[in-house]
Amino acid sequence: MNTSDDIDIAPYIDHSLLVPTATLEQVDYWCAETQRYGFASVCVYPVHVSRAVENLHDSKATVSTVIGFPTGADTSASKLFAAQEATENGATELDVVINLGWVKAGQLEQVHTELAQIIESTGQCVKAILEMALLDQSEKRKAADICMDAGVQFLKTSTGWHGGATVDDIHLLKEITRGRIGIKASGGIRTPEQALMLIEAGATRLGTSRGPDILRQRFTEFQTTS
């Protein structure tokens, strides 16, 4: 039986650079770290997708980007265009913030239509960002169900702008998804202990800008306990 000591955290991580001040030099550095540590992907703003693709053209890591970030309140047409443009520029994973106002108003069919159009048009892996800190339990379930029905490949807890991932939310998403699609925990993940708790709860990806720090902390912990 595997224990937390057996879990390699690196392949779970989407190495995220989503600060508004990000420069091309930082994009290059994040991509180099993604390759060095064996992260699943680098996640950058749409404006930096081409640069990241150029950096990672010979890597197993993918290039992720965000659509409708961080509010989800863009028009469906603008989200669709952004997703198409990102795909043309080489992104293969799209983290799409859903329209939370529609969820609150019970306009779930519009959430479905928006996501389904992006998925059909791009053919890429779509991760629906639910922003779970802003939803009640009923809304979380309804949003998760409608996103799955639209064909997303991951449900993602949050942008990190309104609170981070919680073990309880990962448990809920694991119950809802029943292993049919991936679960991405995102926001506030800064330590190996947090990362491992989320993975053990059911997360299959972790969105964090602290990946290298997390791995260094874990290496130090191994050294002090061995």
N, C-alpha and C positions, 0 to 999 in steps of 0.2 A: 504493500500500500504506500502511495506517495505521501510524503510529508511536505510542509512548506519549504524545508531545506532543499528539496529536490526540484523545486519550481524555478525555471529560468525566466526571470521577469522580462528580459530584453525583448523577446519576440512578441510580447504583448503590447509594446509601447508604440503609440503614434507620437513622435517627437515634435511637439507643437511650438511654433513661432507665430503667435497671434497678438503680439503687441503692436499698436499702431505706429510705433517708431522704427519698426524693423527695416534694416538696410540690406542691400544686396550682399554686403560682406557678412552680415549675420546669417542670411540664407545659405551662403556657401559654407559657413561654419556649422550650421545645424545639419546640413546635408552630410558633411564630413563626419560629424558625430553619429549620424544615423547609420552610415556605413561602418564606422569603427566599432560601434557597440552592437550592431545587428538588430536594430529596431525594425518594427514592421513597416513603418512609413515615416515620412516627414510631412507635417501638416502646416501649410502656409496660406497666406491670403491669395486670392486669385491673381493679383498683380505679379506675384512671385512664382507662379506655377512654371512658366517656361524656364526660368533660371534653375529651379529645383530639378526639373526634368533633365536639363542639360548636365547638372551635377551628378544625377543618379542614373544616367543612361545605361551604365554597365553594372548596376546593382540589383540585387533581389528586392530591395526596398521599393515600395510604391510611393507615389506623390498624391497626397490628399490635399483638398482645399475646402474652404467653407463657403456656403451659399446662404444668403439672407442673414448673415452674421452681424451682430449678435442678437437682433430683436426678432427676426422672422417676419417682420411687418412689411417687407418689400412686396410689390405686386407680383402676381404669379408670372406675368410676362417677363419681368426683369429677372426673377429667379431662374426661369427657364433659359433665358439668354445667357446669364452668367454661367449656368451649368453647361450649356452647349459650348461656350467659349473656353471654359476651363478644360473641357474634354478635348477640344481641338488643340489646346496648348499642351496636352499630355497628361492631365490629371486622370487617375483611374479610380479614385475614391472621392465621393462628394458628401460632405457633412452638411446637411440641409436643416436649418432651423425652421421648425413648423410655425404656422401662424397661431399664436397662443390665443389671440382674440377670437378666432374661429372656434377653438376648442372651448373656451369659456362660454361662447354663445350657442354651443351645440351645433355649429355649422361643420360637422365632421366630413360631409361629402366634399366640401371645398378643399379640406386638407387632403383627402384622398385623391381628388382630381389633380391638384398641384403636384403631389409627389409622383403619381402615376405618369404624368406627362414628362417629368424630368427623367424618370427611369426608362420610359419607352424611347424618348428622344436621344438619350446619351448612351444607353446600354451599359452604364458604369455602376459600380457598387455605391449604393446610396445609404448613408447613415442618417436616420431621422433624429434630430436633436429635440428632445421633449421639454427641456427646461423644467425638470420635475419639482424643483423648489417652489415654483409658482403655481403648481397644480394641486388640487386635492386628490384624495385617493380614487374617487370615481372618475375624475378627469384623466388621471394617469392611466387607468385601465382603458378608458375609451380611446385616448390618444394612441396608446400602444397598439390596440386592436386595429384601428383604422390605418395606421402606418404599415402594419404587417399585411393587411389586406391589399394595400396599394403596391406591395412588392419590395419594400425596403429590405436590405440585407443585414442591417444593424439597427438596434435602438440605442440611442446615446442619451445619457442622463442629463447632460447640461452643457452650457457654453463655458461655465466657470465665472460668469459675470454676476450671477444671482445665487451663489452658493454652489458647493461642490457635490461630488458623488457620495452617496451614503450606502452602507451595507444593506440597510432596509430596502432602499430603492432597487438595488441589484437583486435582492431576494425576490422582490415583486416582479421585476422583469423576467427573472428566470422562471417564475411560476407561469407568467403569461406566455412566454415564448416556447417553453418546453423543448428547448434545444433546437428549434426550427431555424432560428437566425441568430446572429451574433449580438452581444451586449457590450457596449462601450461605456466604461466609467470615465468620467472626465470632470476635472475641477478639483483643486485642492489636494492633489496627490503629490506628497512631498517626501514620504519616507518608505522604506521597504516594507515596514509593518502595514501601512495603509494599502500599499499595492497588493500585498499577499492576502490581506483580508478581503479585498474586493475580488481578486481572482478566485479565492476559495468560495466566495459567495455566488460566483457565476459569471463574472466579467470575462470576456474573451479578448477585449482590447482595453488599453488604458491611454487616455489622452492626458499628456502632461508635458510641461516644458522642463521638468526636473529629472528627466530620465538618467542622464549621466550622474547626477548627484545621488539618485536612488541606488544605482549600481555601485557607486563608490562606498556609500554607507553600508551596503550589504557586504561588500568585500571586507570592509573593516570589521564588521560584526563577526564574520567567519574567522578572521584572523585572531580576534580576541577570545573566541570561544573554543578554538582548536588547540 
